[in-house]
């Protein structure tokens, strides 16, 4: 499911912990971590290799709960093979350097499911200063990772569409600040790159925008889809090219209007892209406007 490699990090700021031996109810802390933060607790004693899991760790690994030590071989074999060496290496380094650590890796649960887990750990020192045990927390971050991958995939899809779709497209927030633009928008408006626009106000870039056009923008911000005739371009014979400007609101996850998408179709590419560096143009086939709108609904869902 996840093809990412193990991510790991050492930290020397909190490598060892002075555990309060007089803490009255350590079990209450464990219950809090497991029930409210969904964290499992584990402890690996050194040098015996005695491994202890809390009940939540068993649940994350899809294994039946058992009191007492856990077989380290079972824990190791639960890891995806590609991640086993990396996980061992980070713990060995942490012990050698007496540092805390964190890593993300993949496991195969007892039910045969791939899960992504996040571990944070540190060293428990003995009275002599040597390392007596490694301890830490573990939690299942599969759902979060899937959401991140979905978001990244949608962002990649949107970037591809903005690069290749045969239309001048700009995405604005509620204050009409540029969030994204298509390549055709850049070329058609004489800009060399998106950095010239992103983060700037559309009204600052185009101070000559007519009041009736601004009124249309406000209608869109109120949730309306507006289609209006435009005549910005002229063909090679000097005649005005009639275009339909489509302005549609985009919605936040809570259903509120987050801003506006403005689209102008490119109707005369030979004119619009005359004397333009061919490297700026796409090499892949264009999706149709209908395909773009359908995909855009998916991206903003």
Buried (B, 14 or more C-beta within 10 A) or exposed (E): EBEEEBEBEBBEEEBBEEEEEEEEEEEEEBBEBBEEEBBBBBBBBBEEEBBBBBBBBBBBBBBEEEEEEBEEEEBEEBBBEEBBEBBEEBBEEBBEBBBBBBBBBBBBBEEEEEBBBBBBBBBBBEEEEEBBBBBBBBBBBBEEBEEEEEEEEBEEBBEBBBEBBBBBBBBBBEEBBBBBBBBBBBBBBEBEEBEBBEEEBBBEBEEEEEEEBEEBBEBBBEEEEBEEEEEEBEEEEEEEBEBEBBBBBBEEEEEEBBBBBBBBBBBBBEBBBEEEEEEEBEEEEBBEBEEBBEBBEEBBE
